[in-house]
């Protein structure tokens, strides 16, 4: 039996970080575990892996993440002892103690060994621009909701973070000559990158994309393959010719707080209608709907479109102008700032939405 004295707060902080890669739907049981290797604490759900350096416990073991984290969080002692034996892991505080069973069968070591072989190769790392996570996060608000589609991912390509759900398109700007490779990222991975912060380097290997956050923390995400909108059509969308510009009233951003109360929490979609000297924003959810009407300075032709309300709030913090652009036999609505452009296809009278896909 091995016993280790550890700082409870330090260990909990590490567990909180890596638990973001814990599997909710277990492919194998160990994917809902904290895996202590002797050098690192690991969470791995087959699609994403988080590893944080931790050598205070030298003996390897694997333990149910929820139970282990909950026990440590409820013990109040500054220091705890961790006893590892054939029955499980015993956690001892000053006045509290608990025993948690450990995983007997090792189901993921081979996968982790292959992943770490790729990490150990020092070649291939490229620097990430400081604005990378912000750009990817902005683009993640416009992805397709169908998780089985490659359009549910953000597409990093040619110094842009691109996304589309077929009815809107977002292009967030990365510094020119970033020289990043082309790859796809799931919004869930971007969310983890945003939380851990400090990601400075990345590299792509045959099976994984690795993001180095610090000397202690690395995130690895499975490579995703698929076909995005062609470069030609992307350029065509974002180079659509300007037709007219609509100036929105200054109180629109404040009014969105009202309609956000009824938004569908799965899609955060709001419907926007412009016509005459009126603009209205409406949301609908399980409990009902909410609508807010605003006055415009000048009379406008009728046009309606759908937009993620979180994205609309982000846009309105930077600009209060919408530009109507010519698009084939219809139109596109452009919202643009210094950091991104967002193109939205309007809803036709037949309540169908113009498509901007290939």
Helices and strands as residue ranges (DSSP letters): E 2-7, H 8-18, G 19-21, G 29-32, E 33-36, E 40-44, E 48-53, E 61-64, H 65-74, E 79-85, E 88-92, E 97-100, H 109-120, E 126-127, H 132-139, G 140-142, G 150-152, E 153-157, E 160-164, E 168-173, E 183-186, H 187-196, E 201-204, E 208-212, E 217-222, H 231-238, E 242-247, H 252-259, G 260-262, E 269-285, E 288-308, H 309-316, E 321-327, E 330-336, E 340-345
